[in-house]
């Protein structure tokens, strides 16, 4: 597996696949075509279907300023390599093509010319959770120690920066109020949740404050704020929401939080390696399900779970999101995406409690759950994979059209 730094990317929302990935590709193409007068960018499939809501066009046009860029939308054309296709063309004064590049935004802010997640430098000797558990048993180690042994020592400085950005996104989000951009006039809720929960009894407040924290980050992402992919922008509220709750409630050191982030990163890496974290490939189960799995594992570790209990929590965090569709209303990372962050964060807390009460033994292993998630995702029709043509997006769109009439 590659470095866990590839799971945690620091950037701006609202979407790792629709803004971070395309912007990275646009910057690269612009830099290699300094002689071009202007540019043309064609968006295919899912990238085109929900590109406006995800601000794909805004981030691409911004990258090519001041030379100018034309966007061509082809939402009905799905290229065989990947649903998120993007073609760049550099043009001269006469409109002749000087250079052309077809690539794909494959999730988590990554791009690939083949549409397949190409292998990076191998950091870890394992690709399966059962291999990691065997290593832990044989060496008397915890899961996070695998990171300490195999990554460059600078990984801890990077995780410290990741945690700094995560905490800042929580703290900005619980202060911000008003409607989110995009046309739905969807109101921010984190500030109100935070205020209301502060007035509740201590036990209820401590337990449910995770709603406010997860909402805060998800709303910051929807507003284009600075967040950390965990594993994507659309699911970026789950891990920080859970970790912020646990740290503030239990007065834990940042060192313990960074170790929990290391374990969560390995869990996300396993899903990314053996399945997908792209909503356009496998639906929202690959995004919010993986985020819940990561947060569940991190929470179990912080509450003293054994490696087996941590694996059990990670399994539960993912398996109860199997089949979840990616159906954002209006192509915006708002409805139902923001609520899903809050629910997944709460479910991560529950998965941790359930797993740490057990002996860690269970029937369906994490590796098998990941395999099933991948199979389920590929069986989902394309309308349920980030196109906004089915599910909640379709029902809400019909309702909005009636309202407009």
ZAMARGU-4260 file (C-alpha; in steps of 0.2 Angstrom, whole numbers, plus 5000, padded with zeros to 4 digits):
<rodrens>
0) 5000/5000/5000 | 5005/5018/4997 | 5008/5031/5011 | 4993/5036/5021 | 4997/5054/5016
5) 4987/5050/5000 | 4971/5048/5010 | 4973/5064/5019 | 4974/5078/5007 | 4973/5096/5012
10) 4963/5107/5000 | 4947/5117/4997 | 4929/5109/4995 | 4917/5105/4990 | 4923/5089/4981
15) 4939/5080/4980 | 4934/5071/4963 | 4925/5086/4955 | 4936/5101/4961 | 4952/5095/4969
20) 4956/5082/4955 | 4951/5093/4940 | 4960/5108/4947 | 4976/5098/4949 | 4974/5092/4931
25) 4971/5110/4925 | 4986/5117/4933 | 4997/5103/4926 | 4990/5106/4908 | 4991/5125/4909
30) 5009/5124/4915 | 5014/5113/4900 | 5006/5124/4888 | 5013/5142/4890 | 5011/5146/4872
35) 4992/5143/4871 | 4981/5157/4868 | 4966/5149/4876 | 4959/5132/4882 | 4944/5121/4880
40) 4939/5108/4893 | 4927/5094/4890 | 4919/5085/4905 | 4911/5068/4903 | 4899/5057/4912
45) 4897/5060/4931 | 4909/5074/4930 | 4898/5084/4918 | 4882/5078/4926 | 4885/5086/4943
50) 4900/5098/4938 | 4890/5114/4940 | 4884/5110/4958 | 4901/5104/4963 | 4909/5120/4955
55) 4920/5110/4943 | 4918/5124/4930 | 4923/5137/4942 | 4939/5129/4948 | 4944/5125/4930
60) 4941/5142/4923 | 4950/5150/4937 | 4965/5139/4934 | 4966/5145/4916 | 4965/5164/4919
65) 4968/5176/4911 | 4969/5166/4895 | 4951/5160/4895 | 4943/5143/4895 | 4928/5136/4886
70) 4919/5122/4895 | 4910/5108/4885 | 4897/5097/4895 | 4894/5079/4890 | 4884/5072/4904
75) 4877/5058/4894 | 4894/5051/4887 | 4902/5039/4899 | 4920/5034/4894 | 4924/5016/4897
80) 4939/5020/4908 | 4930/5029/4922 | 4914/5040/4924 | 4924/5056/4928 | 4932/5059/4911
85) 4940/5076/4907 | 4949/5081/4891 | 4960/5097/4890 | 4964/5106/4874 | 4976/5120/4871
90) 4972/5131/4857 | 4981/5144/4847 | 4974/5161/4840 | 4966/5152/4826 | 4957/5139/4837
95) 4969/5125/4831 | 4973/5112/4844 | 4991/5113/4850 | 4990/5100/4863 | 4977/5088/4870
100) 4976/5077/4886 | 4962/5065/4892 | 4963/5060/4910 | 4951/5055/4924 | 4947/5061/4941
105) 4946/5045/4951 | 4942/5051/4968 | 4951/5058/4983 | 4959/5071/4973 | 4968/5059/4962
110) 4970/5059/4943 | 4974/5045/4931 | 4976/5044/4913 | 4970/5026/4913 | 4955/5028/4924
115) 4963/5015/4936 | 4972/5020/4952 | 4990/5017/4947 | 5002/5010/4960 | 5013/5023/4969
120) 5028/5019/4979 | 5024/5004/4990 | 5026/5009/5008 | 5018/4995/5017 | 5021/4976/5014
125) 5003/4972/5017 | 4987/4975/5007 | 4974/4966/5018 | 4968/4969/5036 | 4970/4951/5040
130) 4989/4953/5036 | 4990/4968/5048 | 4981/4959/5062 | 4993/4944/5060 | 5008/4956/5061
135) 5000/4964/5077 | 4998/4947/5085 | 5016/4941/5081 | 5024/4957/5086 | 5013/4962/5101
140) 5010/4979/5092 | 4995/4990/5089 | 4989/4995/5072 | 4996/5013/5072 | 5014/5006/5075
145) 5014/4999/5057 | 5014/5017/5052 | 5028/5022/5064 | 5039/5008/5057 | 5035/5009/5038
150) 5032/5028/5035 | 5045/5041/5034 | 5047/5050/5051 | 5040/5066/5043 | 5023/5058/5042
155) 5020/5063/5060 | 5023/5081/5056 | 5011/5079/5041 | 4997/5071/5052 | 5000/5086/5065
160) 4996/5098/5051 | 4981/5087/5045 | 4974/5088/5063 | 4977/5107/5064 | 4967/5109/5048
165) 4953/5097/5054 | 4951/5106/5071 | 4951/5123/5062 | 4937/5117/5050 | 4927/5111/5065
170) 4929/5128/5075 | 4925/5138/5059 | 4910/5128/5056 | 4902/5129/5073 | 4903/5148/5072
175) 4897/5151/5054 | 4879/5154/5050 | 4868/5158/5035 | 4864/5149/5019 | 4876/5139/5009
180) 4880/5144/4991 | 4873/5134/4976 | 4855/5139/4974 | 4846/5127/4986 | 4847/5140/5000
185) 4852/5126/5012 | 4854/5134/5029 | 4870/5130/5040 | 4864/5120/5055 | 4880/5116/5065
190) 4880/5133/5075 | 4862/5130/5080 | 4865/5112/5085 | 4881/5117/5095 | 4871/5130/5105
195) 4856/5119/5108 | 4866/5104/5113 | 4876/5115/5126 | 4859/5117/5135 | 4856/5098/5137
200) 4861/5087/5151 | 4879/5083/5152 | 4878/5065/5146 | 4867/5069/5131 | 4877/5084/5127
205) 4893/5074/5127 | 4886/5060/5116 | 4877/5070/5103 | 4889/5085/5101 | 4897/5074/5087
210) 4882/5080/5076 | 4887/5098/5078 | 4906/5094/5075 | 4903/5084/5059 | 4890/5096/5052
215) 4902/5110/5055 | 4916/5102/5044 | 4903/5096/5031 | 4896/5113/5029 | 4913/5121/5028
220) 4917/5109/5014 | 4900/5114/5005 | 4905/5132/5006 | 4922/5129/4998 | 4932/5130/5014
225) 4948/5122/5018 | 4946/5104/5024 | 4955/5087/5024 | 4950/5073/5013 | 4946/5058/5024
230) 4945/5050/5013 | 4935/5062/5002 | 4929/5080/5003 | 4911/5075/5003 | 4914/5064/5018
235) 4927/5075/5027 | 4916/5079/5042 | 4916/5061/5049 | 4933/5058/5056 | 4937/5076/5063
240) 4919/5076/5070 | 4922/5060/5080 | 4940/5064/5085 | 4936/5082/5090 | 4922/5075/5101
245) 4933/5062/5109 | 4948/5074/5112 | 4937/5088/5120 | 4927/5076/5131 | 4942/5066/5137
250) 4956/5079/5137 | 4967/5068/5126 | 4984/5073/5120 | 4987/5077/5101 | 4999/5063/5101
255) 4985/5050/5104 | 4974/5059/5091 | 4989/5057/5078 | 4990/5039/5082 | 4972/5037/5079
260) 4973/5046/5063 | 4987/5034/5058 | 4975/5019/5061 | 4961/5028/5052 | 4973/5031/5037
265) 4977/5013/5036 | 4959/5008/5036 | 4955/5021/5022 | 4971/5015/5012 | 4964/4997/5013
270) 4948/5002/5005 | 4956/5013/4992 | 4968/4998/4988 | 4955/4984/4987 | 4939/4994/4981
275) 4936/5012/4979 | 4933/5028/4988 | 4925/5037/4973 | 4906/5040/4973 | 4906/5040/4954
280) 4913/5022/4954 | 4904/5014/4969 | 4892/5026/4976 | 4892/5035/4993 | 4896/5019/5002
285) 4914/5021/4996 | 4914/5039/5003 | 4904/5040/5019 | 4905/5021/5022 | 4924/5022/5022
290) 4924/5038/5032 | 4913/5029/5045 | 4925/5014/5045 | 4940/5025/5047 | 4932/5035/5062
295) 4926/5019/5070 | 4943/5011/5070 | 4951/5028/5077 | 4938/5029/5091 | 4940/5010/5096
300) 4959/5013/5097 | 4957/5029/5108 | 4945/5020/5120 | 4958/5006/5122 | 4952/4993/5109
305) 4963/4978/5104 | 4968/4977/5086 | 4954/4964/5084 | 4941/4976/5092 | 4948/4990/5081
310) 4946/4979/5065 | 4928/4974/5071 | 4923/4992/5073 | 4930/4996/5056 | 4920/4982/5048
315) 4904/4988/5056 | 4907/5006/5051 | 4907/5001/5033 | 4895/4986/5032 | 4880/4996/5038
320) 4882/5008/5023 | 4883/4994/5010 | 4873/4999/4995 | 4872/5018/4999 | 4869/5028/4983
325) 4877/5044/4978 | 4863/5055/4974 | 4866/5073/4978 | 4852/5085/4975 | 4856/5098/4962
330) 4873/5091/4960 | 4878/5100/4976 | 4888/5092/4991 | 4874/5097/5003 | 4858/5086/5002
335) 4859/5073/5008 | 4878/5073/5010 | 4880/5085/5025 | 4867/5075/5035 | 4876/5059/5031
340) 4892/5066/5038 | 4883/5069/5055 | 4874/5052/5055 | 4890/5042/5050 | 4900/5051/5064
345) 4887/5045/5077 | 4887/5028/5069 | 4906/5027/5071 | 4904/5031/5090 | 4891/5017/5091
350) 4902/5005/5081 | 4916/5008/5093 | 4906/5005/5108 | 4899/4989/5101 | 4916/4982/5096
355) 4925/4986/5112 | 4911/4978/5122 | 4915/4962/5112 | 4930/4951/5112 | 4933/4957/5094
360) 4928/4940/5086 | 4914/4941/5072 | 4909/4932/5057 | 4912/4944/5042 | 4929/4951/5042
365) 4934/4969/5037 | 4942/4962/5021 | 4926/4953/5016 | 4916/4968/5019 | 4927/4979/5008
370) 4926/4965/4994 | 4907/4966/4995 | 4906/4985/4995 | 4916/4984/4979 | 4905/4971/4971
375) 4889/4981/4976 | 4896/4997/4970 | 4899/4990/4952 | 4882/4983/4952 | 4874/4999/4955
380) 4866/5008/4940 | 4875/5024/4935 | 4861/5035/4940 | 4865/5031/4958 | 4883/5035/4956
385) 4885/5054/4957 | 4875/5059/4942 | 4860/5067/4951 | 4849/5057/4939 | 4841/5045/4952
390) 4837/5042/4970 | 4835/5057/4982 | 4841/5069/4968 | 4828/5064/4956 | 4813/5065/4969
395) 4819/5082/4975 | 4822/5089/4958 | 4804/5085/4953 | 4798/5093/4969 | 4809/5109/4965
400) 4802/5110/4947 | 4784/5109/4954 | 4788/5123/4966 | 4795/5134/4953 | 4780/5132/4942
</rodrens>
